[in-house]
Amino acid sequence: MSDQVKALFDQLVKEGADRAAIQKAFIIDLDLDPSTAISTYNKLARDSGLILSNEEKKARADAVFADADLSTVEGVDAAIHALCEAIDIAPSTATERVRVYCKEQGLTFPSAGGTREPIASKEDVVAFLVANRGLERKTISEGLQGLGYKKSTADSLIAMIPYMEEYAKQVG
């Protein structure tokens, strides 16, 4: 790795640039290909302590698991939250790590239990959207929730409608 790369990295970190800005600068200013820019950033960020190495992440995760009560839903929730904080990962990633750890340890992954309401088929969703095309977003969201979708999923589907309509026009 050249001194030029390290100097640019140090300068951008000092200026408060984020990961994406630094990688973009590597690509534009230093003419690195994207995969090299990403791996170079990761190495420099690990070496400078901005991000954890895989070994550090594993050690922190092991410490969380050592203190966790994974026999209860509350204990799993606490472990997921602790992992998010300890190694700066998303809750979905932390959940999967806890699930894998439980499996490796021969533990049953506790869940809140109960049965989930079935979600409507894609045909039912399309029929609902077509039939309610002129309604406000809030009303459509409530209708999709009535079909079994969570509010966040319903709102995501609504946000995609303009793209779906444009696609339908183009292939139509």
N, C-alpha and C positions, 0 to 999 in steps of 0.2 A: 504494500500500500504506500502510495507516495505521500510525501510531506504536504503536497498541495491539497490532497483529499483531507488529511487530518486538520490542516489549517482552516479549510473551508468549514468542516464540521465544527471545530472549536468556535469559530466566528459566529456561525449560525446558532449554536447552542447559547452562546453568550447573548445574542440578540433576542433569544426567546423563541426561536423558530421551532415548530412542531415536527414530528416525524415526516409527514407528507412534504412539508416545505423543504426539509433537508434532502430528502430523496429526490425531489424535483430539481433542486439545485445541482445535485450530483449528475443528473441526467442532462440538464441543459448547459450548465457551466463547465462541467468536466467531461461531457460526452460519454458518460458511462451508460451501458445498456441497462434497462430497468431491473433485471434480475441481479446484476452486479451492484447497482445502486442500493437495492434492498439489503443484500447480504453485507455490503460494506457498512451501511448504516447500523445494522444489527450488531456487527462486531464492534464498531466504535462505541455504540451506545452501551453495550455490555461492559466493555473495557473501562468506560468512564463512569459506570454505575448508574446510568440513566434507566436501564432495564435490567431485569434479573436474568442470570444465566439459567439454563435448564436445571443444573444442579442446585442452584439457590431456590428455584421454584419448588423442586422436589423436597428439599429440606424443610422449607416453610410449610408445604402441604403436609408432610409427615408430622410436623409439630402440631398442626391443627387436628389431624386425625388422632394423634396420641391423646389429646385433651377432649375429644368429642364423644358424646354418647349417641351412637348411631342406631340405637335400638328404638328410638322414639321419633315421631315426626318433628317434634320441637327440637330435638338434638340434631337431626339432619338439617333443619332450617338454620340452626345456629352455626353448624359446620359450613354450610353453603355461604352464609354471610361472612364468616371468618376467612374462608378461602378467597372470596372476592376482595376483601381488604388486604389479606396477606400477600397475594401474588398478582393483584390488579387484573382480575379476569371478570368476564360477564357472568351473571347468575346462571345462565344456561350452561356455560362451560363448567362452572363450579358444580352444578348439579350432576353433570355427566361424570366429573371426576369422583364425586362421592359415590355415585352409582357403581362405577368401575371398582373403586376401593372396596365397597361392600361385597361385590362379587368375588374379588380376589381373596377377601378375608372369610368367605363363606357366610357372610351375614345377609339377612333379608333386608332389602331396601324398603324401609317403611314409607308408606304414602298415606295421604289423608283419607284414603279409602272412598267408599261410596261409588256410585256409578255415574258416569258422565252422560249427560243428555246427548242423544244422537244428533249429529250435524246433518243438515239437509244435503241432498245430492246436488251435483253441479247443475243438473237439469232444473231442479227446483229453484236454485238460486237465480239462474238465468231467467226463468219464467217470472220470478218475483221482480227482478230488476226491469224486465221489459214491461211488465204490467204496471209498474210504479215509476216509470221513467220521469214523469214531471214533478214528482214530490221533492220536498226539501231533503237535504242530506241527513238531517236529524231523524226524520221520519223513516227514511230508508235504513238508516243505521238501526233504529229500533226494530224494524221489520226483520232485518238480518239477524238481530239478536234473538228474535222470536223463532228463527229457524235453527237456533242452537249455536250461533257464533258468539264469541266474546266481543265486547265493544271495540277493542283495539283491532281485532281481525275484521270486523264489519267496517270500521272506518278505513282500514287499508284497502278493502275491496272497493269501497266507494271512490277512493282516490285513484284507483286504476280504471274506472269507468271511461274517462276520456280517451285513454290509450286503447282500451278494448274497442270503443266506437271507431276510432281512427283505423285500427287494424281491420275491423270488419268492412269499412269502406274500401280499403285498399285491396283486400282479397275477395271482396264481395260479389 
